[in-house]
Every structure is written in C-alpha cells, then in structure tokens.
Amino acid sequence: EADIYQTPRYLVIGTGKKITLECSQTMGHDKMYWYQQDPGMELHLIHYSYGVNSTEKGDLSSESTVSRIRTEHFPLTLESARPSHTSQYLCASSLAGVGYTFGSGTRLTVV
Amino acid sequence: DAKTTQPNSMESNEEEPVHLPCNHSTISGTDYIHWYRQLPSQGPEYVIHGLTSNVNNRMASLAIAEDRKSSTLILHRATLRDAAVYYCILIRQGAQKLVFGQGTRLTINP
C-alpha cells in the first residue's frame, strides 16, 4: 500500500497553462523530494525539502517551483507549461535521509 | 559523492538466482550501500542496504566485499515480477539526498 500519494497520475495540458502536481505523505517524514525522469533515462533530483518552510534546488535545473507549508504536503508548480516540460515527475520522502519512499509518479505531457 | 558502476543490462531465467554486481572503489567509511529497483511505470522502491556485513531480507541478499569496494545484490529465485532497473547507490551518513545513476536493467526470461 502507498503511503505517499501523487495526483494526477497522468496529465495532458496545453502550452502556457499553469499546473500544480500534488504530493502528500502520511508517514510524518521530514524530508521530501521531487525527481524528473524521461522515458528510459535516469532520475534527476530537481527539488528537495528538509522540513516545513525549507526548499532547495536539486542537481538538475528546473523551471518549476515548490512549497512546503505543511509537513505532509510538497506540491510542484509550473507557471507556464511548455513541451520541454513533458516528462515523468516522481515525489519521494524519507525520515532523516534513511529509507526513501516513492510515489507512483505523474506523467506530464504538454502539447 | 562516491560513484558506483553497474552493468547497463543483465538477463536471467525465471526461478534461477541472479547476481547483480556493483563497483564502488571510492567508497568512504561512512557510505552505506543501498539498492533500489524501479519496476516499469512505477516509482523506485527500496530493496536492501548495508554497511559492512552481508544482509538478508525477504526480497534479496546483499553481499559486501571485505574491502567494501564492491557489492552484489542477490535475488535467490527470480520471477518475472523481478524485471526492473536496479540501482546501487552510496548514501553517506547524514546525507540529505538520494542520487541515482543509470542502474542495471534486468530482464527475466520465462
């Protein structure tokens, strides 16, 4: 059973639209992460958070932004979607950096 | 961060053991060896981790070389559901993030 939830599972949206990808976890984990993965390619860390009101950029530059107002919630926002943003976005959480749990991902297609 | 080296792909047969190698020659004393796997169309899932001693759990076994410069993930009896990309990752004690490499794509033949 999943303790970390991502919605939507699939999203097809037009260029220029603002989108928010939701990620919630029920485990009380302090650390949360967003990864981006193109088909058949490796995962790249784009954002992470150590706790409430803490956000950091990851190893791969991304035009998306994140917020962490509540421990359990770590949404990712794209202000103006472009076809280059088409990818899979995976959310993860961990307790003190040990034992990471991943969501099932959101597969985003921008047309 | 210390790097790991894994074969790009491996193939095995159903119900046979599978040994997935990982080299990490620049490992430091506080680096834990973690294995994750990613099934098709899913997020990665934790498999096993260790520091120095061999480890066993219900999913797999982890054999760590005495000098810690390499390790092997062992699936004792592969099933078709074990077909996935397997990632060997070093996580330093106190590290804040998980960094993935390319992993090994494991194919299981019926």
Backbone of each chain as ProteinMPNN parsed JSONL, in Angstrom:
{"seq_chain_A": "EADIYQTPRYLVIGTGKKITLECSQTMGHDKMYWYQQDPGMELHLIHYSYGVNSTEKGDLSSESTVSRIRTEHFPLTLESARPSHTSQYLCASSLAGVGYTFGSGTRLTVV", "coords_chain_A": {"N_chain_A": [[0.855, -1.197, 0.0], [0.417, 2.313, -0.662], [2.039, 4.967, 0.932], [2.59, 7.418, 0.163], [1.349, 9.806, -1.943], [0.568, 10.723, -5.208], [-0.921, 13.063, -7.335], [-2.185, 14.467, -10.395], [-2.242, 11.145, -11.868], [-1.784, 10.932, -14.573], [-1.388, 13.593, -16.916], [-2.408, 15.701, -19.429], [-1.811, 18.633, -21.041], [-2.226, 21.978, -22.324], [0.144, 24.187, -23.928], [1.487, 26.891, -22.051], [-0.266, 26.843, -19.933], [-0.881, 26.956, -16.376], [0.219, 24.655, -13.973], [-0.186, 22.415, -11.202], [1.393, 19.889, -9.519], [0.495, 17.423, -7.283], [1.664, 16.175, -4.137], [1.551, 14.089, -1.41], [2.27, 12.797, 1.833], [1.828, 10.359, 4.396], [3.388, 9.579, 6.459], [4.751, 11.14, 8.205], [7.261, 11.964, 7.495], [10.242, 13.945, 7.465], [11.793, 14.853, 5.324], [11.388, 15.657, 1.887], [11.145, 15.105, -1.674], [11.522, 15.933, -5.158], [11.76, 14.317, -8.227], [12.757, 14.178, -11.664], [12.11, 12.329, -14.572], [12.841, 11.207, -17.718], [11.542, 9.03, -20.33], [13.008, 5.846, -20.118], [15.329, 6.869, -19.121], [17.67, 8.093, -16.565], [16.865, 9.038, -13.143], [16.553, 12.396, -12.076], [17.281, 14.686, -9.554], [15.29, 17.431, -8.743], [14.132, 19.163, -6.878], [14.199, 19.614, -3.279], [13.31, 19.207, 0.184], [13.921, 19.959, 3.578], [12.185, 20.231, 5.611], [9.277, 21.869, 7.018], [8.746, 24.981, 5.459], [11.227, 24.933, 4.27], [13.047, 24.752, 1.322], [14.966, 23.528, -1.416], [16.969, 23.728, -4.373], [17.58, 21.094, -6.692], [19.926, 18.831, -8.305], [19.481, 19.024, -11.024], [18.637, 21.628, -13.107], [15.532, 23.307, -12.987], [12.491, 24.742, -14.21], [10.355, 24.697, -12.59], [8.634, 25.303, -9.454], [8.51, 24.844, -5.879], [6.75, 24.285, -2.761], [6.573, 24.136, 0.818], [4.52, 24.053, 3.079], [3.153, 22.55, 4.856], [4.021, 19.633, 6.702], [3.265, 17.235, 5.499], [2.799, 17.761, 2.841], [3.859, 18.561, -0.434], [3.807, 20.286, -2.95], [4.384, 20.737, -6.501], [4.891, 23.274, -8.867], [4.302, 24.519, -12.122], [4.489, 27.466, -13.749], [4.009, 28.214, -16.388], [3.424, 26.01, -18.64], [5.453, 24.144, -20.921], [6.244, 22.315, -23.984], [8.782, 21.193, -23.548], [8.713, 20.523, -20.913], [7.523, 18.12, -20.729], [7.469, 15.021, -19.216], [8.185, 12.502, -16.709], [7.287, 12.955, -13.346], [8.439, 12.369, -10.182], [7.708, 11.953, -6.795], [9.159, 11.811, -3.55], [9.809, 10.708, -0.162], [11.551, 10.822, 2.988], [12.717, 9.711, 6.204], [14.803, 11.493, 8.035], [16.674, 11.132, 6.016], [16.938, 8.414, 5.538], [15.899, 5.359, 4.121], [14.013, 5.762, 1.668], [10.824, 6.555, 0.322], [8.873, 6.255, -2.533], [6.451, 7.88, -4.64], [3.955, 6.95, -7.119], [4.231, 8.526, -9.315], [3.735, 11.272, -11.655], [2.766, 11.472, -14.915], [3.481, 13.771, -17.201], [2.324, 15.491, -20.01], [2.859, 17.981, -22.295], [1.226, 19.774, -24.69]], "CA_chain_A": [[0.0, 0.0, 0.0], [1.219, 3.512, -0.818], [1.91, 5.976, 1.971], [2.879, 8.68, -0.489], [0.341, 9.872, -2.984], [0.754, 11.754, -6.216], [-2.022, 13.279, -8.259], [-2.819, 13.328, -11.047], [-1.351, 10.09, -12.343], [-1.48, 11.358, -15.938], [-1.895, 14.928, -17.201], [-2.122, 16.26, -20.749], [-2.206, 20.031, -20.897], [-1.753, 22.834, -23.4], [1.257, 25.11, -23.673], [1.155, 28.147, -21.41], [-1.12, 26.645, -18.755], [-0.255, 26.773, -15.067], [-0.169, 23.364, -13.408], [0.369, 22.026, -9.916], [1.42, 18.452, -9.262], [0.328, 17.241, -5.85], [2.349, 15.075, -3.467], [1.271, 14.045, 0.018], [2.697, 11.576, 2.52], [1.167, 10.186, 5.687], [4.343, 8.891, 7.331], [5.418, 12.087, 9.087], [8.654, 12.135, 7.096], [10.651, 15.345, 7.443], [12.395, 15.221, 4.048], [10.633, 15.318, 0.685], [11.956, 15.299, -2.873], [10.939, 15.786, -6.487], [12.669, 13.854, -9.269], [12.248, 14.191, -13.033], [12.641, 11.181, -15.309], [12.376, 10.996, -19.085], [11.409, 7.589, -20.588], [14.229, 5.073, -20.294], [16.501, 7.604, -18.643], [17.826, 8.051, -15.114], [16.14, 10.032, -12.356], [17.31, 13.585, -11.704], [16.689, 15.435, -8.45], [15.043, 18.821, -9.125], [13.833, 19.95, -5.673], [14.048, 18.859, -2.049], [12.929, 19.99, 1.365], [14.316, 19.339, 4.842], [11.08, 20.349, 6.543], [8.371, 22.976, 6.73], [9.347, 26.272, 5.058], [12.556, 24.699, 3.721], [13.094, 24.174, -0.026], [16.261, 23.679, -2.063], [17.025, 23.234, -5.75], [18.343, 19.874, -6.82], [21.084, 18.784, -9.19], [19.059, 19.372, -12.372], [17.908, 22.894, -13.118], [14.142, 23.15, -13.389], [11.706, 25.968, -14.155], [9.279, 24.504, -11.636], [8.838, 25.772, -8.088], [7.871, 24.004, -4.866], [6.494, 24.897, -1.468], [6.408, 23.156, 1.913], [3.814, 24.763, 4.146], [2.789, 21.507, 5.814], [4.957, 18.511, 6.661], [2.824, 16.123, 4.667], [2.401, 18.203, 1.512], [5.005, 19.145, -1.145], [3.361, 20.45, -4.336], [5.284, 21.289, -7.513], [4.114, 24.146, -9.761], [4.859, 25.095, -13.345], [3.668, 28.654, -14.019], [3.633, 28.251, -17.805], [3.929, 24.736, -19.157], [5.965, 24.08, -22.298], [6.501, 20.926, -24.398], [10.041, 20.694, -22.955], [8.421, 20.045, -19.56], [6.966, 16.778, -20.827], [8.338, 14.106, -18.505], [7.559, 11.923, -15.527], [7.712, 13.617, -12.124], [8.315, 11.429, -9.063], [7.851, 12.534, -5.471], [9.655, 10.853, -2.569], [10.015, 11.232, 1.178], [12.379, 9.982, 3.85], [12.855, 10.149, 7.585], [16.217, 11.751, 8.326], [17.532, 10.69, 4.92], [17.091, 6.957, 5.515], [14.698, 4.653, 3.685], [13.188, 6.623, 0.833], [9.592, 6.004, -0.229], [8.496, 6.992, -3.731], [5.104, 7.785, -5.173], [3.854, 6.29, -8.426], [4.621, 9.47, -10.341], [2.797, 11.949, -12.556], [3.298, 11.533, -16.272], [3.01, 15.044, -17.754], [2.512, 15.74, -21.436], [2.46, 19.334, -22.667], [1.037, 19.773, -26.149]], "C_chain_A": [[0.893, 1.249, 0.0], [0.971, 4.442, 0.349], [2.283, 7.337, 1.433], [2.057, 8.724, -1.771], [0.642, 11.018, -3.926], [-0.483, 11.841, -7.091], [-1.72, 14.48, -9.137], [-1.786, 12.289, -11.47], [-0.876, 10.409, -13.763], [-2.1, 12.728, -16.148], [-1.45, 15.345, -18.592], [-2.663, 17.673, -20.737], [-1.588, 20.859, -22.006], [-0.628, 23.756, -22.968], [0.751, 26.404, -23.04], [0.286, 28.017, -20.176], [-0.283, 26.536, -17.483], [-0.723, 25.445, -14.49], [0.484, 23.169, -12.05], [0.262, 20.518, -9.776], [1.427, 18.252, -7.749], [1.117, 16.043, -5.341], [2.072, 15.174, -1.979], [1.75, 12.724, 0.605], [2.127, 11.558, 3.932], [2.093, 9.571, 6.722], [5.043, 9.829, 8.308], [6.886, 12.301, 8.747], [9.013, 13.611, 7.018], [11.156, 15.763, 6.052], [11.528, 14.773, 2.878], [11.4, 15.79, -0.542], [11.075, 15.245, -4.109], [12.047, 15.373, -7.453], [11.965, 13.967, -10.616], [12.907, 13.051, -13.795], [12.019, 11.106, -16.691], [12.357, 9.49, -19.363], [12.744, 6.899, -20.845], [15.487, 5.729, -19.769], [16.572, 7.567, -17.122], [17.043, 9.168, -14.438], [17.069, 11.186, -11.995], [16.57, 14.332, -10.615], [16.519, 16.889, -8.857], [14.712, 19.711, -7.928], [13.867, 19.031, -4.451], [13.777, 19.805, -0.888], [13.334, 19.228, 2.619], [13.177, 19.348, 5.857], [10.225, 21.535, 6.16], [9.159, 24.269, 6.501], [10.787, 26.141, 4.573], [12.436, 24.106, 2.327], [14.467, 24.473, -0.625], [16.166, 23.172, -3.493], [17.94, 22.018, -5.797], [19.474, 19.993, -7.821], [20.74, 19.183, -10.622], [18.238, 20.65, -12.302], [16.5, 22.678, -13.646], [13.434, 24.491, -13.29], [10.543, 25.841, -13.178], [9.656, 25.09, -10.28], [8.1, 24.846, -7.136], [7.6, 24.824, -3.619], [6.312, 23.797, -0.435], [5.823, 23.901, 3.111], [3.385, 23.807, 5.241], [3.747, 20.346, 5.642], [4.573, 17.488, 5.609], [2.639, 16.489, 3.196], [3.553, 18.931, 0.826], [4.635, 19.303, -2.62], [4.427, 21.09, -5.227], [4.453, 22.058, -8.534], [4.947, 24.558, -10.967], [3.962, 26.253, -13.737], [3.173, 28.684, -15.457], [4.246, 27.011, -18.471], [4.37, 24.847, -20.615], [6.197, 22.62, -22.678], [7.782, 20.343, -23.806], [9.847, 20.201, -21.524], [7.801, 18.646, -19.559], [7.939, 15.77, -20.234], [7.519, 13.395, -17.427], [8.162, 12.599, -14.296], [7.395, 12.689, -10.945], [8.588, 12.154, -7.754], [8.326, 11.444, -4.509], [9.756, 11.52, -1.206], [10.922, 10.294, 1.949], [12.392, 10.567, 5.253], [14.334, 10.258, 7.871], [17.139, 11.175, 7.256], [17.772, 9.207, 4.839], [15.798, 6.34, 5.02], [13.729, 5.53, 2.918], [11.969, 5.87, 0.309], [9.164, 6.883, -1.391], [7.013, 6.836, -4.031], [5.124, 7.122, -6.543], [4.147, 7.228, -9.584], [3.45, 10.133, -11.048], [3.46, 12.032, -13.916], [2.674, 12.738, -16.953], [3.337, 15.131, -19.238], [1.997, 17.136, -21.743], [2.404, 19.409, -24.191], [0.921, 21.204, -26.689]], "O_chain_A": [[1.977, 1.249, 0.582], [-0.177, 4.684, 0.721], [2.291, 8.316, 2.179], [2.077, 7.791, -2.573], [0.932, 12.137, -3.5], [-1.023, 10.826, -7.532], [-1.067, 15.422, -8.686], [-0.584, 12.549, -11.427], [0.285, 10.184, -14.106], [-3.185, 13.014, -15.641], [-0.258, 15.342, -18.898], [-3.841, 17.889, -20.455], [-0.552, 20.495, -22.562], [-0.474, 24.063, -21.785], [-0.28, 26.944, -23.442], [0.116, 28.989, -19.44], [0.862, 26.085, -17.508], [-1.915, 25.139, -14.512], [1.567, 23.691, -11.784], [-0.82, 19.943, -9.899], [2.246, 18.826, -7.032], [1.228, 15.024, -6.023], [2.322, 16.206, -1.357], [1.653, 11.673, -0.028], [1.967, 12.597, 4.572], [1.631, 9.09, 7.757], [5.832, 9.385, 9.142], [7.667, 12.756, 9.583], [8.213, 14.432, 6.569], [10.962, 16.91, 5.649], [11.001, 13.66, 2.87], [12.191, 16.731, -0.48], [10.024, 14.604, -4.115], [13.116, 15.981, -7.499], [10.742, 13.867, -10.703], [14.113, 12.832, -13.681], [10.804, 10.958, -16.822], [13.077, 8.741, -18.704], [13.518, 7.331, -21.7], [16.588, 5.209, -19.949], [15.656, 7.075, -16.463], [16.613, 10.122, -15.086], [18.232, 10.974, -11.652], [15.371, 14.587, -10.732], [17.485, 17.528, -9.275], [14.99, 20.91, -7.968], [13.604, 17.833, -4.556], [13.983, 21.016, -0.971], [13.124, 18.019, 2.723], [13.184, 18.59, 6.827], [10.421, 22.139, 5.105], [10.091, 24.598, 7.235], [11.495, 27.143, 4.475], [11.796, 23.069, 2.152], [15.053, 25.527, -0.377], [15.368, 22.283, -3.787], [18.923, 21.917, -5.063], [19.927, 21.09, -8.149], [21.615, 19.633, -11.361], [17.274, 20.746, -11.543], [16.293, 21.96, -14.625], [13.729, 25.29, -12.401], [9.816, 26.812, -12.968], [10.827, 25.34, -9.994], [7.172, 24.144, -7.538], [8.146, 25.913, -3.441], [5.944, 22.67, -0.767], [6.539, 24.316, 4.022], [3.264, 24.19, 6.404], [4.234, 20.105, 4.538], [5.429, 16.939, 4.915], [2.351, 15.614, 2.381], [4.164, 19.819, 1.422], [5.103, 18.53, -3.455], [5.255, 21.875, -4.767], [3.433, 21.561, -9.013], [6.124, 24.897, -10.851], [2.784, 26.045, -14.03], [2.055, 29.125, -15.725], [5.428, 26.987, -18.812], [3.753, 25.541, -21.423], [6.333, 21.77, -21.797], [7.866, 19.135, -23.583], [10.724, 19.531, -20.978], [7.583, 18.061, -18.497], [9.084, 15.664, -20.675], [6.327, 13.652, -17.258], [9.375, 12.792, -14.208], [6.252, 12.283, -10.74], [9.576, 12.876, -7.623], [7.937, 10.283, -4.644], [9.786, 12.747, -1.105], [11.05, 9.118, 1.609], [12.118, 11.749, 5.46], [15.041, 9.252, 7.942], [18.263, 10.774, 7.557], [18.696, 8.764, 4.158], [14.715, 6.745, 5.444], [12.729, 5.989, 3.471], [12.061, 4.71, -0.094], [9.097, 8.105, -1.261], [6.4, 5.813, -3.725], [6.187, 6.777, -7.06], [4.298, 6.777, -10.719], [2.328, 9.627, -11.042], [4.553, 12.577, -14.065], [1.48, 12.738, -17.253], [4.465, 14.88, -19.663], [0.834, 17.444, -21.484], [3.388, 19.145, -24.883], [0.759, 21.398, -27.894]]}, "seq_chain_B": "DAKTTQPNSMESNEEEPVHLPCNHSTISGTDYIHWYRQLPSQGPEYVIHGLTSNVNNRMASLAIAEDRKSSTLILHRATLRDAAVYYCILIRQGAQKLVFGQGTRLTINP", "coords_chain_B": {"N_chain_B": [[30.169, 13.086, -4.025], [30.595, 9.592, -3.73], [30.976, 7.429, -6.531], [29.128, 4.843, -8.268], [29.458, 1.847, -10.236], [27.728, 0.022, -12.573], [26.659, -2.803, -14.562], [25.044, -2.115, -17.704], [22.901, -3.713, -18.507], [21.342, -6.878, -17.747], [20.53, -10.345, -18.048], [18.392, -13.017, -17.156], [17.035, -16.227, -16.209], [13.747, -17.314, -15.342], [13.096, -18.417, -12.035], [15.731, -18.935, -11.443], [18.811, -18.079, -9.696], [19.94, -14.672, -9.392], [22.665, -12.541, -9.781], [23.574, -9.377, -9.166], [26.017, -7.117, -9.92], [27.99, -4.474, -8.379], [30.269, -1.886, -8.506], [32.207, 0.115, -6.367], [34.632, 1.746, -5.924], [35.611, 4.057, -4.733], [34.45, 4.343, -2.296], [33.635, 5.634, 0.927], [34.277, 5.44, 4.493], [31.899, 6.049, 5.828], [29.864, 5.628, 4.09], [26.846, 4.169, 3.209], [25.665, 1.283, 1.516], [23.147, 1.14, -0.725], [20.349, -0.419, -2.291], [17.976, 0.059, -4.76], [15.025, -0.539, -6.694], [13.306, -0.149, -9.818], [10.309, -0.798, -11.045], [8.569, -1.301, -14.18], [6.864, 1.614, -15.203], [6.524, 2.577, -12.62], [7.389, 4.178, -9.462], [10.685, 4.196, -7.919], [11.587, 1.559, -5.599], [12.601, 0.638, -2.332], [15.093, -1.834, -1.774], [17.24, -3.113, -0.291], [19.821, -2.518, 2.16], [23.209, -1.947, 3.336], [26.188, -1.814, 5.426], [28.767, -2.929, 6.225], [28.596, -5.681, 6.795], [27.188, -8.683, 5.364], [23.772, -8.777, 4.283], [20.415, -9.841, 4.737], [17.079, -9.956, 3.542], [13.495, -10.237, 3.044], [13.247, -9.804, 0.377], [15.75, -9.895, -0.937], [19.334, -10.599, -0.929], [22.316, -9.05, 0.237], [25.598, -8.955, -0.603], [28.63, -7.926, 0.575], [31.836, -6.931, -0.32], [34.942, -7.626, 1.346], [36.728, -5.471, 1.395], [34.991, -3.498, 0.83], [34.794, -2.326, -1.666], [33.205, -3.275, -3.615], [29.96, -4.724, -4.271], [27.267, -7.121, -4.212], [24.041, -7.688, -5.305], [21.723, -10.131, -4.567], [19.259, -12.038, -5.967], [17.415, -14.658, -5.015], [15.732, -16.459, -6.28], [14.598, -15.777, -9.134], [11.701, -14.121, -10.381], [9.228, -13.32, -12.9], [8.258, -10.905, -12.124], [10.369, -9.629, -11.067], [11.683, -8.266, -13.007], [13.186, -5.307, -13.778], [14.699, -2.032, -13.322], [17.66, -1.893, -11.584], [19.166, -0.134, -9.014], [22.236, 0.747, -7.62], [23.341, 2.5, -4.929], [25.304, 4.827, -3.165], [25.022, 6.117, 0.037], [25.914, 8.63, 2.075], [26.429, 8.786, 5.557], [24.204, 10.886, 7.176], [23.673, 12.264, 4.883], [21.611, 14.211, 2.687], [20.181, 13.678, 0.417], [19.16, 11.497, -2.272], [20.929, 10.186, -4.901], [20.694, 9.104, -8.147], [22.163, 6.727, -10.417], [22.632, 5.204, -13.66], [21.872, 2.57, -13.403], [21.098, -1.031, -13.561], [19.457, -2.737, -16.042], [17.363, -5.338, -15.625], [16.389, -8.244, -17.197], [14.053, -10.847, -17.199], [13.694, -14.037, -18.323], [11.014, -16.202, -19.306]], "CA_chain_B": [[29.574, 11.795, -3.697], [31.265, 8.459, -4.348], [30.184, 6.901, -7.652], [29.018, 3.393, -8.434], [29.472, 1.37, -11.612], [26.909, -1.183, -12.754], [26.424, -3.144, -15.975], [23.824, -1.483, -18.22], [21.802, -4.673, -18.584], [21.599, -8.289, -17.466], [19.412, -11.207, -18.406], [18.406, -14.272, -16.431], [15.844, -17.047, -16.423], [12.837, -17.448, -14.22], [13.383, -19.399, -10.993], [17.171, -19.068, -11.232], [19.358, -16.954, -8.928], [20.513, -13.56, -10.15], [23.69, -11.794, -9.038], [23.746, -8.059, -9.78], [27.224, -6.537, -9.33], [28.149, -3.021, -8.274], [31.599, -1.471, -8.071], [32.262, 1.437, -5.724], [36.019, 1.729, -5.456], [35.937, 5.266, -3.963], [33.558, 4.378, -1.142], [34.251, 6.073, 2.177], [33.881, 4.64, 5.641], [30.545, 6.354, 6.313], [28.911, 5.408, 2.995], [26.015, 2.973, 3.21], [25.358, 0.761, 0.184], [21.706, 0.953, -0.854], [19.806, -0.887, -3.565], [16.58, 0.338, -5.08], [14.661, -1.013, -8.019], [12.174, 0.556, -10.407], [9.511, -1.625, -11.946], [8.029, -0.491, -15.283], [5.767, 2.565, -14.951], [6.364, 2.84, -11.193], [8.497, 4.835, -8.802], [11.642, 3.262, -7.313], [11.275, 1.022, -4.285], [13.75, 0.178, -1.558], [15.309, -3.278, -1.769], [18.078, -3.544, 0.818], [21.009, -1.714, 2.327], [24.163, -2.46, 4.304], [27.396, -1.017, 5.631], [29.939, -3.789, 6.116], [28.245, -7.105, 6.827], [26.154, -9.145, 4.444], [22.424, -8.524, 4.792], [19.338, -10.596, 4.095], [15.688, -9.657, 3.881], [12.572, -11.107, 2.31], [13.342, -9.546, -1.053], [17.052, -10.17, -1.537], [20.505, -10.594, -0.059], [23.367, -8.133, -0.173], [26.923, -9.436, -0.245], [29.56, -6.806, 0.515], [33.231, -7.381, -0.309], [35.629, -7.298, 2.594], [37.295, -4.123, 1.284], [33.823, -2.643, 0.555], [34.888, -1.671, -2.969], [32.184, -3.827, -4.496], [28.888, -5.452, -3.609], [26.421, -7.892, -5.129], [22.651, -7.937, -4.903], [21.37, -11.494, -4.954], [17.86, -12.471, -5.963], [17.666, -16.086, -4.895], [14.916, -17.209, -7.228], [13.973, -14.681, -9.875], [10.397, -14.272, -11.019], [9.007, -12.322, -13.954], [7.982, -9.628, -11.471], [11.638, -9.004, -10.686], [12.209, -7.494, -14.138], [13.185, -3.907, -13.346], [16.024, -1.403, -13.303], [18.198, -1.973, -10.228], [20.115, 0.942, -8.753], [23.147, 0.64, -6.485], [23.567, 3.908, -4.563], [26.004, 5.055, -1.901], [24.437, 7.215, 0.8], [26.791, 8.95, 3.197], [25.726, 9.026, 6.82], [23.839, 12.288, 7.307], [23.38, 12.863, 3.582], [20.241, 14.702, 2.632], [19.503, 13.37, -0.828], [19.431, 10.243, -2.969], [21.346, 10.489, -6.274], [20.63, 7.884, -8.947], [22.932, 6.534, -11.646], [21.846, 4.606, -14.74], [21.353, 1.287, -12.958], [21.144, -2.225, -14.404], [18.14, -3.2, -16.479], [17.313, -6.795, -15.512], [15.339, -8.927, -17.95], [13.846, -12.227, -16.755], [13.074, -14.852, -19.371], [10.154, -17.256, -18.772]], "C_chain_B": [[30.33, 10.69, -4.425], [30.354, 7.85, -5.414], [30.137, 5.383, -7.607], [29.016, 3.057, -9.914], [28.72, 0.054, -11.686], [26.828, -1.523, -14.236], [25.101, -2.526, -16.439], [22.645, -2.448, -18.208], [22.285, -6.071, -18.223], [20.333, -9.067, -17.79], [19.526, -12.499, -17.61], [17.118, -15.019, -16.719], [15.032, -17.142, -15.141], [13.251, -18.608, -13.324], [14.861, -19.695, -10.812], [17.68, -17.901, -10.386], [19.963, -15.904, -9.862], [21.484, -12.814, -9.248], [23.945, -10.482, -9.775], [24.951, -7.379, -9.141], [27.203, -5.017, -9.296], [29.564, -2.735, -7.778], [31.548, -0.07, -7.493], [33.618, 1.589, -5.081], [36.375, 2.954, -4.623], [35.041, 5.417, -2.731], [34.31, 4.854, 0.101], [33.656, 5.289, 3.345], [32.463, 4.869, 6.127], [29.49, 6.196, 5.221], [28.173, 4.089, 3.193], [25.729, 2.566, 1.751], [23.863, 0.437, 0.142], [21.385, 0.397, -2.226], [18.333, -0.536, -3.643], [16.282, -0.299, -6.426], [13.428, -0.261, -8.502], [11.504, -0.374, -11.405], [8.936, -0.733, -13.046], [6.838, 0.359, -14.837], [5.519, 2.801, -13.456], [7.544, 3.658, -10.676], [9.449, 3.805, -8.222], [11.148, 2.757, -5.964], [12.552, 0.5, -3.636], [13.859, -1.339, -1.615], [16.059, -3.704, -0.515], [19.21, -2.541, 0.992], [21.922, -2.331, 3.375], [25.369, -1.55, 4.409], [28.651, -1.873, 5.44], [29.572, -5.27, 6.016], [27.207, -7.439, 5.769], [24.781, -9.024, 5.108], [21.426, -9.39, 4.034], [18.003, -10.011, 4.494], [14.794, -10.484, 2.974], [12.677, -10.923, 0.804], [14.636, -10.069, -1.657], [18.114, -10.322, -0.462], [21.526, -9.629, -0.639], [24.695, -8.675, 0.344], [27.904, -8.292, -0.469], [30.984, -7.343, 0.62], [33.919, -6.895, 0.959], [36.239, -5.895, 2.556], [36.236, -3.072, 0.964], [33.875, -1.94, -0.794], [33.9, -2.254, -3.979], [31.125, -4.533, -3.655], [28.057, -6.164, -4.667], [25.042, -8.045, -4.529], [22.261, -9.305, -5.435], [19.866, -11.688, -4.834], [17.907, -13.991, -6.034], [16.895, -16.925, -5.906], [14.075, -16.199, -8.001], [12.602, -15.073, -10.41], [10.253, -13.185, -12.081], [8.785, -10.943, -13.353], [9.242, -8.931, -11.002], [12.276, -8.227, -11.83], [12.061, -6.006, -13.822], [14.572, -3.324, -13.596], [16.474, -1.363, -11.847], [19.31, -0.939, -10.058], [20.924, 0.639, -7.49], [23.586, 2.063, -6.15], [24.304, 3.968, -3.236], [25.378, 6.265, -1.213], [25.308, 7.445, 2.028], [25.952, 9.214, 4.435], [25.469, 10.514, 6.973], [23.532, 12.97, 5.995], [21.9, 13.186, 3.47], [19.498, 14.279, 1.376], [20.025, 12.084, -1.459], [19.734, 10.573, -4.428], [21.443, 9.181, -7.052], [21.627, 7.911, -10.097], [22.032, 5.892, -12.691], [21.271, 3.252, -14.365], [21.555, 0.16, -13.949], [19.728, -2.635, -14.755], [18.148, -4.725, -16.508], [16.11, -7.336, -16.28], [15.258, -10.37, -17.456], [13.097, -12.976, -17.863], [12.223, -15.96, -18.754], [10.731, -18.65, -19.031]], "O_chain_B": [[30.667, 10.833, -5.601], [29.139, 7.764, -5.24], [30.982, 4.73, -6.995], [28.624, 3.875, -10.747], [29.023, -0.898, -10.968], [26.918, -0.632, -15.081], [24.152, -2.426, -15.661], [21.515, -2.047, -17.931], [23.461, -6.403, -18.368], [19.228, -8.526, -17.803], [20.625, -13.017, -17.411], [16.224, -14.505, -17.391], [15.555, -17.062, -14.029], [13.7, -19.649, -13.803], [15.212, -20.627, -10.088], [17.051, -16.843, -10.357], [20.428, -16.21, -10.96], [21.169, -12.496, -8.102], [24.476, -10.484, -10.886], [24.926, -7.088, -7.945], [26.501, -4.365, -10.07], [29.998, -3.273, -6.76], [30.922, 0.825, -8.061], [33.749, 1.565, -3.857], [37.348, 2.911, -3.87], [34.903, 6.516, -2.194], [35.477, 4.516, 0.298], [32.666, 4.573, 3.195], [31.877, 3.996, 6.767], [28.341, 6.592, 5.413], [28.789, 3.031, 3.327], [25.574, 3.419, 0.877], [23.381, -0.424, 0.877], [22.063, 0.704, -3.206], [17.557, -0.796, -2.724], [17.194, -0.566, -7.208], [12.613, 0.203, -7.704], [12.055, -0.691, -12.459], [8.828, 0.478, -12.855], [5.924, -0.131, -14.175], [4.415, 3.184, -13.07], [8.558, 3.812, -11.356], [9.065, 2.649, -8.046], [10.388, 3.437, -5.274], [13.453, -0.007, -4.305], [12.857, -2.048, -1.52], [15.583, -4.552, 0.24], [19.523, -1.793, 0.066], [21.484, -3.133, 4.2], [25.556, -0.639, 3.602], [29.492, -1.573, 4.592], [30.172, -6.016, 5.241], [26.442, -6.577, 5.337], [24.649, -9.15, 6.326], [21.582, -9.637, 2.838], [17.808, -9.615, 5.643], [15.275, -11.333, 2.223], [12.247, -11.786, 0.039], [14.632, -10.622, -2.756], [17.848, -10.196, 0.733], [21.589, -9.421, -1.85], [24.896, -8.834, 1.548], [27.999, -7.754, -1.572], [31.303, -8.11, 1.528], [33.53, -5.892, 1.557], [36.265, -5.206, 3.575], [36.552, -1.889, 0.842], [33.074, -1.04, -1.043], [33.791, -1.747, -5.095], [31.354, -4.888, -2.499], [28.134, -5.852, -5.856], [24.891, -8.477, -3.387], [22.448, -9.598, -6.615], [19.28, -11.528, -3.764], [18.392, -14.549, -7.018], [17.364, -17.98, -6.332], [12.985, -15.818, -7.574], [12.38, -16.207, -10.834], [11.054, -12.253, -12.148], [9.083, -9.93, -13.985], [9.198, -7.773, -10.586], [13.312, -7.592, -11.636], [10.952, -5.51, -13.625], [15.491, -4.023, -14.021], [15.758, -0.86, -10.982], [20.256, -0.878, -10.843], [20.369, 0.319, -6.439], [24.145, 2.755, -7.001], [23.969, 3.247, -2.296], [25.226, 7.321, -1.828], [25.426, 6.584, 2.9], [24.877, 9.808, 4.349], [26.399, 11.318, 6.909], [23.165, 14.145, 5.986], [21.052, 12.529, 4.074], [18.291, 14.502, 1.279], [21.152, 11.651, -1.22], [18.905, 11.167, -5.118], [22.175, 8.269, -6.669], [21.904, 8.961, -10.676], [20.809, 6.017, -12.621], [20.277, 2.824, -14.952], [22.105, 0.355, -15.032], [18.898, -2.855, -13.873], [18.851, -5.333, -17.315], [14.97, -6.939, -16.042], [16.283, -11.037, -17.311], [12.006, -12.58, -18.274], [12.647, -16.596, -17.788], [10.126, -19.65, -18.643]]}, "name": "protein", "num_of_chains": 2, "seq": "EADIYQTPRYLVIGTGKKITLECSQTMGHDKMYWYQQDPGMELHLIHYSYGVNSTEKGDLSSESTVSRIRTEHFPLTLESARPSHTSQYLCASSLAGVGYTFGSGTRLTVVDAKTTQPNSMESNEEEPVHLPCNHSTISGTDYIHWYRQLPSQGPEYVIHGLTSNVNNRMASLAIAEDRKSSTLILHRATLRDAAVYYCILIRQGAQKLVFGQGTRLTINP"}
